Amino acid sequence: MMTNNDIFKKLRVAHKLRDDDIIKILELVDFKITKSELNALFRREDHPNYMECGDQILRNFLNGLVIHLRGPMPKKENKKDRSDNSGPNLKNKRD
């Protein structure tokens, strides 16, 4: 079974990301991580400095990666703020 660390490593390789890139991606979702913490995630399980990648880290990375690849979501327009009347006219018309 793949661990979060394995998934994170594979995404890193697939997208050709460096440590600085990953840190910037995580900053897009206001998640702070140091280079040493990041390197601990990519170490082998038997290494003394190995750190398990929790769900929160992977989730934030995936959310940041979406923003990195697609760009930020456009702001939603409130119905009350719409000043144009380009919507469908639902009045009954009698001919």
Secondary structure by P-SEA (a helix, b strand, c coil): cccaaaaaaaaaaaacccaaaaaaaaaaacccccaaaaaaaaccccccccccccaaaaaaaaaaaaaaacccccbbbbccccccccccccccccc
